[in-house]
Amino acid sequence: MPSGYLSPANPADDAIPVTPNDGADLSTPCRALLIATGGALRVITMSGVDRTYPSVPSGLFPVGVRKVFATSTTAAGIVGIV
């Protein structure tokens, strides 16, 4: 997985669909998430912290994540940026 900020000089390698799941981590850790429909978002960050964001707007969520929980997540249309 590339490190660093997303930018024209350091673009994403791919984008993958994300299905929130309480059991499994993402198949590929993501540098950021693209949210189609805003709402609550519960994740495990790349640093291993379980965080719930109560009101994430649609658009780019610039936090690296390795898991998106189904429980407590109401945001929809989530795409992982890798």
mmCIF file of the N, C-alpha and C atoms, coordinates in Angstrom:
data_MODEL
# 
_entry.id   MODEL 
# 
loop_
_atom_site.group_PDB 
_atom_site.id 
_atom_site.type_symbol 
_atom_site.label_atom_id 
_atom_site.label_alt_id 
_atom_site.label_comp_id 
_atom_site.label_asym_id 
_atom_site.label_entity_id 
_atom_site.label_seq_id 
_atom_site.pdbx_PDB_ins_code 
_atom_site.Cartn_x 
_atom_site.Cartn_y 
_atom_site.Cartn_z 
_atom_site.occupancy 
_atom_site.B_iso_or_equiv 
_atom_site.pdbx_formal_charge 
_atom_site.auth_seq_id 
_atom_site.auth_comp_id 
_atom_site.auth_asym_id 
_atom_site.auth_atom_id 
_atom_site.pdbx_PDB_model_num 
ATOM 1   N N  . MET A 1 1  ? 0.833   -1.176 0.000  1.00 0.00 ? 1  MET A N  1 
ATOM 2   C CA . MET A 1 1  ? 0.000   0.000  0.000  1.00 0.00 ? 1  MET A CA 1 
ATOM 3   C C  . MET A 1 1  ? 0.878   1.239  0.000  1.00 0.00 ? 1  MET A C  1 
ATOM 4   N N  . PRO A 1 2  ? 0.640   2.174  -0.891 1.00 0.00 ? 2  PRO A N  1 
ATOM 5   C CA . PRO A 1 2  ? 1.423   3.405  -0.903 1.00 0.00 ? 2  PRO A CA 1 
ATOM 6   C C  . PRO A 1 2  ? 1.165   4.205  0.364  1.00 0.00 ? 2  PRO A C  1 
ATOM 7   N N  . SER A 1 3  ? 2.140   4.964  0.762  1.00 0.00 ? 3  SER A N  1 
ATOM 8   C CA . SER A 1 3  ? 1.947   5.800  1.939  1.00 0.00 ? 3  SER A CA 1 
ATOM 9   C C  . SER A 1 3  ? 1.897   7.254  1.515  1.00 0.00 ? 3  SER A C  1 
ATOM 10  N N  . GLY A 1 4  ? 1.478   8.090  2.408  1.00 0.00 ? 4  GLY A N  1 
ATOM 11  C CA . GLY A 1 4  ? 1.462   9.516  2.136  1.00 0.00 ? 4  GLY A CA 1 
ATOM 12  C C  . GLY A 1 4  ? 0.102   10.004 1.703  1.00 0.00 ? 4  GLY A C  1 
ATOM 13  N N  . TYR A 1 5  ? 0.047   11.309 1.498  1.00 0.00 ? 5  TYR A N  1 
ATOM 14  C CA . TYR A 1 5  ? -1.200  11.959 1.131  1.00 0.00 ? 5  TYR A CA 1 
ATOM 15  C C  . TYR A 1 5  ? -1.533  11.716 -0.330 1.00 0.00 ? 5  TYR A C  1 
ATOM 16  N N  . LEU A 1 6  ? -2.831  11.690 -0.620 1.00 0.00 ? 6  LEU A N  1 
ATOM 17  C CA . LEU A 1 6  ? -3.272  11.629 -2.001 1.00 0.00 ? 6  LEU A CA 1 
ATOM 18  C C  . LEU A 1 6  ? -3.055  12.995 -2.633 1.00 0.00 ? 6  LEU A C  1 
ATOM 19  N N  . SER A 1 7  ? -2.494  13.006 -3.813 1.00 0.00 ? 7  SER A N  1 
ATOM 20  C CA . SER A 1 7  ? -2.250  14.253 -4.540 1.00 0.00 ? 7  SER A CA 1 
ATOM 21  C C  . SER A 1 7  ? -2.022  13.898 -5.997 1.00 0.00 ? 7  SER A C  1 
ATOM 22  N N  . PRO A 1 8  ? -1.984  14.875 -6.891 1.00 0.00 ? 8  PRO A N  1 
ATOM 23  C CA . PRO A 1 8  ? -1.681  14.570 -8.291 1.00 0.00 ? 8  PRO A CA 1 
ATOM 24  C C  . PRO A 1 8  ? -0.321  13.877 -8.455 1.00 0.00 ? 8  PRO A C  1 
ATOM 25  N N  . ALA A 1 9  ? 0.618   14.185 -7.581 1.00 0.00 ? 9  ALA A N  1 
ATOM 26  C CA . ALA A 1 9  ? 1.934   13.544 -7.653 1.00 0.00 ? 9  ALA A CA 1 
ATOM 27  C C  . ALA A 1 9  ? 1.953   12.183 -6.969 1.00 0.00 ? 9  ALA A C  1 
ATOM 28  N N  . ASN A 1 10 ? 0.937   11.882 -6.157 1.00 0.00 ? 10 ASN A N  1 
ATOM 29  C CA . ASN A 1 10 ? 0.866   10.624 -5.412 1.00 0.00 ? 10 ASN A CA 1 
ATOM 30  C C  . ASN A 1 10 ? -0.576  10.106 -5.461 1.00 0.00 ? 10 ASN A C  1 
ATOM 31  N N  . PRO A 1 11 ? -1.045  9.736  -6.669 1.00 0.00 ? 11 PRO A N  1 
ATOM 32  C CA . PRO A 1 11 ? -2.449  9.323  -6.812 1.00 0.00 ? 11 PRO A CA 1 
ATOM 33  C C  . PRO A 1 11 ? -2.701  7.940  -6.224 1.00 0.00 ? 11 PRO A C  1 
ATOM 34  N N  . ALA A 1 12 ? -3.966  7.619  -6.062 1.00 0.00 ? 12 ALA A N  1 
ATOM 35  C CA . ALA A 1 12 ? -4.365  6.291  -5.612 1.00 0.00 ? 12 ALA A CA 1 
ATOM 36  C C  . ALA A 1 12 ? -4.004  5.259  -6.676 1.00 0.00 ? 12 ALA A C  1 
ATOM 37  N N  . ASP A 1 13 ? -3.731  4.040  -6.227 1.00 0.00 ? 13 ASP A N  1 
ATOM 38  C CA . ASP A 1 13 ? -3.465  2.944  -7.154 1.00 0.00 ? 13 ASP A CA 1 
ATOM 39  C C  . ASP A 1 13 ? -4.742  2.305  -7.664 1.00 0.00 ? 13 ASP A C  1 
ATOM 40  N N  . ASP A 1 14 ? -5.803  2.343  -6.840 1.00 0.00 ? 14 ASP A N  1 
ATOM 41  C CA . ASP A 1 14 ? -7.044  1.672  -7.203 1.00 0.00 ? 14 ASP A CA 1 
ATOM 42  C C  . ASP A 1 14 ? -8.153  2.170  -6.288 1.00 0.00 ? 14 ASP A C  1 
ATOM 43  N N  . ALA A 1 15 ? -9.369  1.794  -6.612 1.00 0.00 ? 15 ALA A N  1 
ATOM 44  C CA . ALA A 1 15 ? -10.537 2.055  -5.778 1.00 0.00 ? 15 ALA A CA 1 
ATOM 45  C C  . ALA A 1 15 ? -11.333 0.760  -5.703 1.00 0.00 ? 15 ALA A C  1 
ATOM 46  N N  . ILE A 1 16 ? -11.737 0.383  -4.487 1.00 0.00 ? 16 ILE A N  1 
ATOM 47  C CA . ILE A 1 16 ? -12.435 -0.890 -4.298 1.00 0.00 ? 16 ILE A CA 1 
ATOM 48  C C  . ILE A 1 16 ? -13.754 -0.660 -3.557 1.00 0.00 ? 16 ILE A C  1 
ATOM 49  N N  . PRO A 1 17 ? -14.787 -1.429 -3.907 1.00 0.00 ? 17 PRO A N  1 
ATOM 50  C CA . PRO A 1 17 ? -16.048 -1.302 -3.165 1.00 0.00 ? 17 PRO A CA 1 
ATOM 51  C C  . PRO A 1 17 ? -15.851 -1.789 -1.734 1.00 0.00 ? 17 PRO A C  1 
ATOM 52  N N  . VAL A 1 18 ? -16.504 -1.131 -0.800 1.00 0.00 ? 18 VAL A N  1 
ATOM 53  C CA . VAL A 1 18 ? -16.416 -1.511 0.606  1.00 0.00 ? 18 VAL A CA 1 
ATOM 54  C C  . VAL A 1 18 ? -17.805 -1.897 1.095  1.00 0.00 ? 18 VAL A C  1 
ATOM 55  N N  . THR A 1 19 ? -17.920 -3.105 1.621  1.00 0.00 ? 19 THR A N  1 
ATOM 56  C CA . THR A 1 19 ? -19.145 -3.557 2.261  1.00 0.00 ? 19 THR A CA 1 
ATOM 57  C C  . THR A 1 19 ? -18.884 -3.598 3.759  1.00 0.00 ? 19 THR A C  1 
ATOM 58  N N  . PRO A 1 20 ? -19.540 -2.744 4.533  1.00 0.00 ? 20 PRO A N  1 
ATOM 59  C CA . PRO A 1 20 ? -19.323 -2.772 5.977  1.00 0.00 ? 20 PRO A CA 1 
ATOM 60  C C  . PRO A 1 20 ? -19.566 -4.170 6.548  1.00 0.00 ? 20 PRO A C  1 
ATOM 61  N N  . ASN A 1 21 ? -18.698 -4.590 7.469  1.00 0.00 ? 21 ASN A N  1 
ATOM 62  C CA . ASN A 1 21 ? -18.722 -5.950 8.000  1.00 0.00 ? 21 ASN A CA 1 
ATOM 63  C C  . ASN A 1 21 ? -18.173 -5.919 9.425  1.00 0.00 ? 21 ASN A C  1 
ATOM 64  N N  . ASP A 1 22 ? -18.928 -6.449 10.365 1.00 0.00 ? 22 ASP A N  1 
ATOM 65  C CA . ASP A 1 22 ? -18.471 -6.471 11.754 1.00 0.00 ? 22 ASP A CA 1 
ATOM 66  C C  . ASP A 1 22 ? -17.400 -7.525 12.006 1.00 0.00 ? 22 ASP A C  1 
ATOM 67  N N  . GLY A 1 23 ? -17.310 -8.540 11.145 1.00 0.00 ? 23 GLY A N  1 
ATOM 68  C CA . GLY A 1 23 ? -16.381 -9.636 11.394 1.00 0.00 ? 23 GLY A CA 1 
ATOM 69  C C  . GLY A 1 23 ? -15.022 -9.501 10.734 1.00 0.00 ? 23 GLY A C  1 
ATOM 70  N N  . ALA A 1 24 ? -15.015 -9.120 9.482  1.00 0.00 ? 24 ALA A N  1 
ATOM 71  C CA . ALA A 1 24 ? -13.766 -9.160 8.715  1.00 0.00 ? 24 ALA A CA 1 
ATOM 72  C C  . ALA A 1 24 ? -13.193 -7.778 8.467  1.00 0.00 ? 24 ALA A C  1 
ATOM 73  N N  . ASP A 1 25 ? -11.858 -7.717 8.460  1.00 0.00 ? 25 ASP A N  1 
ATOM 74  C CA . ASP A 1 25 ? -11.166 -6.508 8.029  1.00 0.00 ? 25 ASP A CA 1 
ATOM 75  C C  . ASP A 1 25 ? -11.324 -6.372 6.517  1.00 0.00 ? 25 ASP A C  1 
ATOM 76  N N  . LEU A 1 26 ? -11.028 -5.204 5.984  1.00 0.00 ? 26 LEU A N  1 
ATOM 77  C CA . LEU A 1 26 ? -11.037 -5.014 4.540  1.00 0.00 ? 26 LEU A CA 1 
ATOM 78  C C  . LEU A 1 26 ? -9.988  -5.909 3.894  1.00 0.00 ? 26 LEU A C  1 
ATOM 79  N N  . SER A 1 27 ? -10.236 -6.363 2.691  1.00 0.00 ? 27 SER A N  1 
ATOM 80  C CA . SER A 1 27 ? -9.265  -7.216 1.996  1.00 0.00 ? 27 SER A CA 1 
ATOM 81  C C  . SER A 1 27 ? -7.972  -6.457 1.722  1.00 0.00 ? 27 SER A C  1 
ATOM 82  N N  . THR A 1 28 ? -8.086  -5.147 1.539  1.00 0.00 ? 28 THR A N  1 
ATOM 83  C CA . THR A 1 28 ? -6.933  -4.268 1.332  1.00 0.00 ? 28 THR A CA 1 
ATOM 84  C C  . THR A 1 28 ? -7.121  -3.033 2.193  1.00 0.00 ? 28 THR A C  1 
ATOM 85  N N  . PRO A 1 29 ? -6.173  -2.688 3.064  1.00 0.00 ? 29 PRO A N  1 
ATOM 86  C CA . PRO A 1 29 ? -6.301  -1.443 3.825  1.00 0.00 ? 29 PRO A CA 1 
ATOM 87  C C  . PRO A 1 29 ? -6.410  -0.253 2.870  1.00 0.00 ? 29 PRO A C  1 
ATOM 88  N N  . CYS A 1 30 ? -7.175  0.741  3.267  1.00 0.00 ? 30 CYS A N  1 
ATOM 89  C CA . CYS A 1 30 ? -7.454  1.881  2.395  1.00 0.00 ? 30 CYS A CA 1 
ATOM 90  C C  . CYS A 1 30 ? -6.828  3.158  2.931  1.00 0.00 ? 30 CYS A C  1 
ATOM 91  N N  . ARG A 1 31 ? -6.296  3.955  2.035  1.00 0.00 ? 31 ARG A N  1 
ATOM 92  C CA . ARG A 1 31 ? -5.694  5.245  2.386  1.00 0.00 ? 31 ARG A CA 1 
ATOM 93  C C  . ARG A 1 31 ? -6.746  6.290  2.715  1.00 0.00 ? 31 ARG A C  1 
ATOM 94  N N  . ALA A 1 32 ? -7.933  6.119  2.162  1.00 0.00 ? 32 ALA A N  1 
ATOM 95  C CA . ALA A 1 32 ? -9.048  7.041  2.369  1.00 0.00 ? 32 ALA A CA 1 
ATOM 96  C C  . ALA A 1 32 ? -10.315 6.320  1.919  1.00 0.00 ? 32 ALA A C  1 
ATOM 97  N N  . LEU A 1 33 ? -11.461 6.908  2.228  1.00 0.00 ? 33 LEU A N  1 
ATOM 98  C CA . LEU A 1 33 ? -12.741 6.385  1.761  1.00 0.00 ? 33 LEU A CA 1 
ATOM 99  C C  . LEU A 1 33 ? -13.459 7.471  0.982  1.00 0.00 ? 33 LEU A C  1 
ATOM 100 N N  . LEU A 1 34 ? -14.210 7.054  -0.023 1.00 0.00 ? 34 LEU A N  1 
ATOM 101 C CA . LEU A 1 34 ? -15.090 7.955  -0.753 1.00 0.00 ? 34 LEU A CA 1 
ATOM 102 C C  . LEU A 1 34 ? -16.506 7.576  -0.336 1.00 0.00 ? 34 LEU A C  1 
ATOM 103 N N  . ILE A 1 35 ? -17.249 8.533  0.196  1.00 0.00 ? 35 ILE A N  1 
ATOM 104 C CA . ILE A 1 35 ? -18.588 8.293  0.740  1.00 0.00 ? 35 ILE A CA 1 
ATOM 105 C C  . ILE A 1 35 ? -19.616 8.916  -0.201 1.00 0.00 ? 35 ILE A C  1 
ATOM 106 N N  . ALA A 1 36 ? -20.534 8.079  -0.737 1.00 0.00 ? 36 ALA A N  1 
ATOM 107 C CA . ALA A 1 36 ? -21.568 8.593  -1.642 1.00 0.00 ? 36 ALA A CA 1 
ATOM 108 C C  . ALA A 1 36 ? -22.706 9.255  -0.868 1.00 0.00 ? 36 ALA A C  1 
ATOM 109 N N  . THR A 1 37 ? -23.129 8.611  0.219  1.00 0.00 ? 37 THR A N  1 
ATOM 110 C CA . THR A 1 37 ? -24.216 9.136  1.042  1.00 0.00 ? 37 THR A CA 1 
ATOM 111 C C  . THR A 1 37 ? -23.715 9.267  2.466  1.00 0.00 ? 37 THR A C  1 
ATOM 112 N N  . GLY A 1 38 ? -23.676 10.480 2.958  1.00 0.00 ? 38 GLY A N  1 
ATOM 113 C CA . GLY A 1 38 ? -23.146 10.730 4.296  1.00 0.00 ? 38 GLY A CA 1 
ATOM 114 C C  . GLY A 1 38 ? -23.972 10.086 5.390  1.00 0.00 ? 38 GLY A C  1 
ATOM 115 N N  . GLY A 1 39 ? -23.347 9.947  6.559  1.00 0.00 ? 39 GLY A N  1 
ATOM 116 C CA . GLY A 1 39 ? -24.002 9.362  7.724  1.00 0.00 ? 39 GLY A CA 1 
ATOM 117 C C  . GLY A 1 39 ? -22.953 9.000  8.751  1.00 0.00 ? 39 GLY A C  1 
ATOM 118 N N  . ALA A 1 40 ? -23.329 8.176  9.698  1.00 0.00 ? 40 ALA A N  1 
ATOM 119 C CA . ALA A 1 40 ? -22.384 7.719  10.718 1.00 0.00 ? 40 ALA A CA 1 
ATOM 120 C C  . ALA A 1 40 ? -21.430 6.694  10.116 1.00 0.00 ? 40 ALA A C  1 
ATOM 121 N N  . LEU A 1 41 ? -20.203 6.677  10.634 1.00 0.00 ? 41 LEU A N  1 
ATOM 122 C CA . LEU A 1 41 ? -19.182 5.764  10.121 1.00 0.00 ? 41 LEU A CA 1 
ATOM 123 C C  . LEU A 1 41 ? -18.349 5.249  11.285 1.00 0.00 ? 41 LEU A C  1 
ATOM 124 N N  . ARG A 1 42 ? -18.314 3.917  11.437 1.00 0.00 ? 42 ARG A N  1 
ATOM 125 C CA . ARG A 1 42 ? -17.478 3.296  12.465 1.00 0.00 ? 42 ARG A CA 1 
ATOM 126 C C  . ARG A 1 42 ? -16.389 2.499  11.772 1.00 0.00 ? 42 ARG A C  1 
ATOM 127 N N  . VAL A 1 43 ? -15.136 2.763  12.147 1.00 0.00 ? 43 VAL A N  1 
ATOM 128 C CA . VAL A 1 43 ? -13.988 2.145  11.484 1.00 0.00 ? 43 VAL A CA 1 
ATOM 129 C C  . VAL A 1 43 ? -12.932 1.732  12.503 1.00 0.00 ? 43 VAL A C  1 
ATOM 130 N N  . ILE A 1 44 ? -12.003 0.887  12.048 1.00 0.00 ? 44 ILE A N  1 
ATOM 131 C CA . ILE A 1 44 ? -10.724 0.682  12.714 1.00 0.00 ? 44 ILE A CA 1 
ATOM 132 C C  . ILE A 1 44 ? -9.711  1.412  11.847 1.00 0.00 ? 44 ILE A C  1 
ATOM 133 N N  . THR A 1 45 ? -9.030  2.383  12.436 1.00 0.00 ? 45 THR A N  1 
ATOM 134 C CA . THR A 1 45 ? -8.052  3.166  11.679 1.00 0.00 ? 45 THR A CA 1 
ATOM 135 C C  . THR A 1 45 ? -6.794  2.347  11.432 1.00 0.00 ? 45 THR A C  1 
ATOM 136 N N  . MET A 1 46 ? -5.926  2.862  10.588 1.00 0.00 ? 46 MET A N  1 
ATOM 137 C CA . MET A 1 46 ? -4.664  2.175  10.309 1.00 0.00 ? 46 MET A CA 1 
ATOM 138 C C  . MET A 1 46 ? -3.816  2.024  11.572 1.00 0.00 ? 46 MET A C  1 
ATOM 139 N N  . SER A 1 47 ? -4.017  2.890  12.551 1.00 0.00 ? 47 SER A N  1 
ATOM 140 C CA . SER A 1 47 ? -3.264  2.779  13.801 1.00 0.00 ? 47 SER A CA 1 
ATOM 141 C C  . SER A 1 47 ? -3.937  1.835  14.795 1.00 0.00 ? 47 SER A C  1 
ATOM 142 N N  . GLY A 1 48 ? -5.048  1.193  14.391 1.00 0.00 ? 48 GLY A N  1 
ATOM 143 C CA . GLY A 1 48 ? -5.697  0.187  15.224 1.00 0.00 ? 48 GLY A CA 1 
ATOM 144 C C  . GLY A 1 48 ? -6.733  0.711  16.195 1.00 0.00 ? 48 GLY A C  1 
ATOM 145 N N  . VAL A 1 49 ? -7.164  1.947  16.024 1.00 0.00 ? 49 VAL A N  1 
ATOM 146 C CA . VAL A 1 49 ? -8.127  2.552  16.940 1.00 0.00 ? 49 VAL A CA 1 
ATOM 147 C C  . VAL A 1 49 ? -9.548  2.408  16.385 1.00 0.00 ? 49 VAL A C  1 
ATOM 148 N N  . ASP A 1 50 ? -10.471 1.959  17.247 1.00 0.00 ? 50 ASP A N  1 
ATOM 149 C CA . ASP A 1 50 ? -11.889 1.856  16.904 1.00 0.00 ? 50 ASP A CA 1 
ATOM 150 C C  . ASP A 1 50 ? -12.504 3.235  17.102 1.00 0.00 ? 50 ASP A C  1 
ATOM 151 N N  . ARG A 1 51 ? -12.971 3.844  16.006 1.00 0.00 ? 51 ARG A N  1 
ATOM 152 C CA . ARG A 1 51 ? -13.542 5.192  16.085 1.00 0.00 ? 51 ARG A CA 1 
ATOM 153 C C  . ARG A 1 51 ? -14.910 5.226  15.406 1.00 0.00 ? 51 ARG A C  1 
ATOM 154 N N  . THR A 1 52 ? -15.809 5.995  16.005 1.00 0.00 ? 52 THR A N  1 
ATOM 155 C CA . THR A 1 52 ? -17.111 6.250  15.395 1.00 0.00 ? 52 THR A CA 1 
ATOM 156 C C  . THR A 1 52 ? -17.220 7.736  15.110 1.00 0.00 ? 52 THR A C  1 
ATOM 157 N N  . TYR A 1 53 ? -17.484 8.052  13.847 1.00 0.00 ? 53 TYR A N  1 
ATOM 158 C CA . TYR A 1 53 ? -17.683 9.430  13.406 1.00 0.00 ? 53 TYR A CA 1 
ATOM 159 C C  . TYR A 1 53 ? -19.190 9.588  13.182 1.00 0.00 ? 53 TYR A C  1 
ATOM 160 N N  . PRO A 1 54 ? -19.881 10.394 13.991 1.00 0.00 ? 54 PRO A N  1 
ATOM 161 C CA . PRO A 1 54 ? -21.343 10.410 13.952 1.00 0.00 ? 54 PRO A CA 1 
ATOM 162 C C  . PRO A 1 54 ? -21.967 11.073 12.724 1.00 0.00 ? 54 PRO A C  1 
ATOM 163 N N  . SER A 1 55 ? -21.232 11.925 12.033 1.00 0.00 ? 55 SER A N  1 
ATOM 164 C CA . SER A 1 55 ? -21.838 12.649 10.918 1.00 0.00 ? 55 SER A CA 1 
ATOM 165 C C  . SER A 1 55 ? -20.805 12.949 9.837  1.00 0.00 ? 55 SER A C  1 
ATOM 166 N N  . VAL A 1 56 ? -20.494 11.931 9.043  1.00 0.00 ? 56 VAL A N  1 
ATOM 167 C CA . VAL A 1 56 ? -19.532 12.091 7.947  1.00 0.00 ? 56 VAL A CA 1 
ATOM 168 C C  . VAL A 1 56 ? -20.289 12.559 6.704  1.00 0.00 ? 56 VAL A C  1 
ATOM 169 N N  . PRO A 1 57 ? -19.888 13.656 6.099  1.00 0.00 ? 57 PRO A N  1 
ATOM 170 C CA . PRO A 1 57 ? -20.578 14.110 4.885  1.00 0.00 ? 57 PRO A CA 1 
ATOM 171 C C  . PRO A 1 57 ? -20.173 13.268 3.669  1.00 0.00 ? 57 PRO A C  1 
ATOM 172 N N  . SER A 1 58 ? -20.946 13.363 2.609  1.00 0.00 ? 58 SER A N  1 
ATOM 173 C CA . SER A 1 58 ? -20.538 12.692 1.378  1.00 0.00 ? 58 SER A CA 1 
ATOM 174 C C  . SER A 1 58 ? -19.258 13.357 0.880  1.00 0.00 ? 58 SER A C  1 
ATOM 175 N N  . GLY A 1 59 ? -18.429 12.564 0.200  1.00 0.00 ? 59 GLY A N  1 
ATOM 176 C CA . GLY A 1 59 ? -17.163 13.070 -0.302 1.00 0.00 ? 59 GLY A CA 1 
ATOM 177 C C  . GLY A 1 59 ? -15.997 12.248 0.215  1.00 0.00 ? 59 GLY A C  1 
ATOM 178 N N  . LEU A 1 60 ? -14.820 12.821 0.169  1.00 0.00 ? 60 LEU A N  1 
ATOM 179 C CA . LEU A 1 60 ? -13.599 12.116 0.575  1.00 0.00 ? 60 LEU A CA 1 
ATOM 180 C C  . LEU A 1 60 ? -13.439 12.149 2.086  1.00 0.00 ? 60 LEU A C  1 
ATOM 181 N N  . PHE A 1 61 ? -13.218 10.977 2.677  1.00 0.00 ? 61 PHE A N  1 
ATOM 182 C CA . PHE A 1 61 ? -12.937 10.827 4.110  1.00 0.00 ? 61 PHE A CA 1 
ATOM 183 C C  . PHE A 1 61 ? -11.460 10.464 4.207  1.00 0.00 ? 61 PHE A C  1 
ATOM 184 N N  . PRO A 1 62 ? -10.598 11.426 4.507  1.00 0.00 ? 62 PRO A N  1 
ATOM 185 C CA . PRO A 1 62 ? -9.151  11.233 4.372  1.00 0.00 ? 62 PRO A CA 1 
ATOM 186 C C  . PRO A 1 62 ? -8.470  10.593 5.581  1.00 0.00 ? 62 PRO A C  1 
ATOM 187 N N  . VAL A 1 63 ? -9.017  9.455  6.029  1.00 0.00 ? 63 VAL A N  1 
ATOM 188 C CA . VAL A 1 63 ? -8.426  8.707  7.143  1.00 0.00 ? 63 VAL A CA 1 
ATOM 189 C C  . VAL A 1 63 ? -8.171  7.289  6.652  1.00 0.00 ? 63 VAL A C  1 
ATOM 190 N N  . GLY A 1 64 ? -6.958  6.779  6.881  1.00 0.00 ? 64 GLY A N  1 
ATOM 191 C CA . GLY A 1 64 ? -6.641  5.407  6.506  1.00 0.00 ? 64 GLY A CA 1 
ATOM 192 C C  . GLY A 1 64 ? -7.387  4.433  7.402  1.00 0.00 ? 64 GLY A C  1 
ATOM 193 N N  . VAL A 1 65 ? -8.020  3.428  6.806  1.00 0.00 ? 65 VAL A N  1 
ATOM 194 C CA . VAL A 1 65 ? -8.801  2.465  7.581  1.00 0.00 ? 65 VAL A CA 1 
ATOM 195 C C  . VAL A 1 65 ? -8.484  1.041  7.147  1.00 0.00 ? 65 VAL A C  1 
ATOM 196 N N  . ARG A 1 66 ? -8.645  0.128  8.095  1.00 0.00 ? 66 ARG A N  1 
ATOM 197 C CA . ARG A 1 66 ? -8.480  -1.289 7.767  1.00 0.00 ? 66 ARG A CA 1 
ATOM 198 C C  . ARG A 1 66 ? -9.750  -2.093 7.997  1.00 0.00 ? 66 ARG A C  1 
ATOM 199 N N  . LYS A 1 67 ? -10.786 -1.437 8.594  1.00 0.00 ? 67 LYS A N  1 
ATOM 200 C CA . LYS A 1 67 ? -12.072 -2.110 8.792  1.00 0.00 ? 67 LYS A CA 1 
ATOM 201 C C  . LYS A 1 67 ? -13.176 -1.066 8.831  1.00 0.00 ? 67 LYS A C  1 
ATOM 202 N N  . VAL A 1 68 ? -14.314 -1.403 8.221  1.00 0.00 ? 68 VAL A N  1 
ATOM 203 C CA . VAL A 1 68 ? -15.523 -0.590 8.306  1.00 0.00 ? 68 VAL A CA 1 
ATOM 204 C C  . VAL A 1 68 ? -16.607 -1.494 8.883  1.00 0.00 ? 68 VAL A C  1 
ATOM 205 N N  . PHE A 1 69 ? -17.114 -1.117 10.041 1.00 0.00 ? 69 PHE A N  1 
ATOM 206 C CA . PHE A 1 69 ? -18.134 -1.909 10.719 1.00 0.00 ? 69 PHE A CA 1 
ATOM 207 C C  . PHE A 1 69 ? -19.516 -1.684 10.110 1.00 0.00 ? 69 PHE A C  1 
ATOM 208 N N  . ALA A 1 70 ? -20.345 -2.733 10.114 1.00 0.00 ? 70 ALA A N  1 
ATOM 209 C CA . ALA A 1 70 ? -21.746 -2.583 9.727  1.00 0.00 ? 70 ALA A CA 1 
ATOM 210 C C  . ALA A 1 70 ? -22.516 -1.924 10.873 1.00 0.00 ? 70 ALA A C  1 
ATOM 211 N N  . THR A 1 71 ? -22.227 -2.377 12.105 1.00 0.00 ? 71 THR A N  1 
ATOM 212 C CA . THR A 1 71 ? -22.868 -1.792 13.279 1.00 0.00 ? 71 THR A CA 1 
ATOM 213 C C  . THR A 1 71 ? -22.394 -0.356 13.447 1.00 0.00 ? 71 THR A C  1 
ATOM 214 N N  . SER A 1 72 ? -23.313 0.544  13.627 1.00 0.00 ? 72 SER A N  1 
ATOM 215 C CA . SER A 1 72 ? -23.061 1.974  13.836 1.00 0.00 ? 72 SER A CA 1 
ATOM 216 C C  . SER A 1 72 ? -22.694 2.725  12.559 1.00 0.00 ? 72 SER A C  1 
ATOM 217 N N  . THR A 1 73 ? -22.710 2.066  11.398 1.00 0.00 ? 73 THR A N  1 
ATOM 218 C CA . THR A 1 73 ? -22.431 2.759  10.123 1.00 0.00 ? 73 THR A CA 1 
ATOM 219 C C  . THR A 1 73 ? -23.737 2.931  9.364  1.00 0.00 ? 73 THR A C  1 
ATOM 220 N N  . THR A 1 74 ? -24.062 4.201  9.075  1.00 0.00 ? 74 THR A N  1 
ATOM 221 C CA . THR A 1 74 ? -25.243 4.496  8.255  1.00 0.00 ? 74 THR A CA 1 
ATOM 222 C C  . THR A 1 74 ? -24.834 5.137  6.923  1.00 0.00 ? 74 THR A C  1 
ATOM 223 N N  . ALA A 1 75 ? -23.576 5.556  6.803  1.00 0.00 ? 75 ALA A N  1 
ATOM 224 C CA . ALA A 1 75 ? -23.077 6.075  5.521  1.00 0.00 ? 75 ALA A CA 1 
ATOM 225 C C  . ALA A 1 75 ? -23.189 4.958  4.482  1.00 0.00 ? 75 ALA A C  1 
ATOM 226 N N  . ALA A 1 76 ? -23.382 5.320  3.230  1.00 0.00 ? 76 ALA A N  1 
ATOM 227 C CA . ALA A 1 76 ? -23.582 4.310  2.190  1.00 0.00 ? 76 ALA A CA 1 
ATOM 228 C C  . ALA A 1 76 ? -22.802 4.673  0.933  1.00 0.00 ? 76 ALA A C  1 
ATOM 229 N N  . GLY A 1 77 ? -22.689 3.672  0.046  1.00 0.00 ? 77 GLY A N  1 
ATOM 230 C CA . GLY A 1 77 ? -21.949 3.882  -1.192 1.00 0.00 ? 77 GLY A CA 1 
ATOM 231 C C  . GLY A 1 77 ? -20.491 4.142  -0.906 1.00 0.00 ? 77 GLY A C  1 
ATOM 232 N N  . ILE A 1 78 ? -19.882 3.294  -0.089 1.00 0.00 ? 78 ILE A N  1 
ATOM 233 C CA . ILE A 1 78 ? -18.507 3.503  0.356  1.00 0.00 ? 78 ILE A CA 1 
ATOM 234 C C  . ILE A 1 78 ? -17.519 2.820  -0.609 1.00 0.00 ? 78 ILE A C  1 
ATOM 235 N N  . VAL A 1 79 ? -16.534 3.580  -1.014 1.00 0.00 ? 79 VAL A N  1 
ATOM 236 C CA . VAL A 1 79 ? -15.478 3.081  -1.907 1.00 0.00 ? 79 VAL A CA 1 
ATOM 237 C C  . VAL A 1 79 ? -14.146 3.321  -1.205 1.00 0.00 ? 79 VAL A C  1 
ATOM 238 N N  . GLY A 1 80 ? -13.295 2.297  -1.163 1.00 0.00 ? 80 GLY A N  1 
ATOM 239 C CA . GLY A 1 80 ? -11.981 2.428  -0.563 1.00 0.00 ? 80 GLY A CA 1 
ATOM 240 C C  . GLY A 1 80 ? -10.958 2.894  -1.577 1.00 0.00 ? 80 GLY A C  1 
ATOM 241 N N  . ILE A 1 81 ? -10.166 3.875  -1.195 1.00 0.00 ? 81 ILE A N  1 
ATOM 242 C CA . ILE A 1 81 ? -9.088  4.387  -2.044 1.00 0.00 ? 81 ILE A CA 1 
ATOM 243 C C  . ILE A 1 81 ? -7.791  3.741  -1.579 1.00 0.00 ? 81 ILE A C  1 
ATOM 244 N N  . VAL A 1 82 ? -7.146  3.002  -2.479 1.00 0.00 ? 82 VAL A N  1 
ATOM 245 C CA . VAL A 1 82 ? -5.912  2.278  -2.105 1.00 0.00 ? 82 VAL A CA 1 
ATOM 246 C C  . VAL A 1 82 ? -4.731  2.742  -2.934 1.00 0.00 ? 82 VAL A C  1 
# 
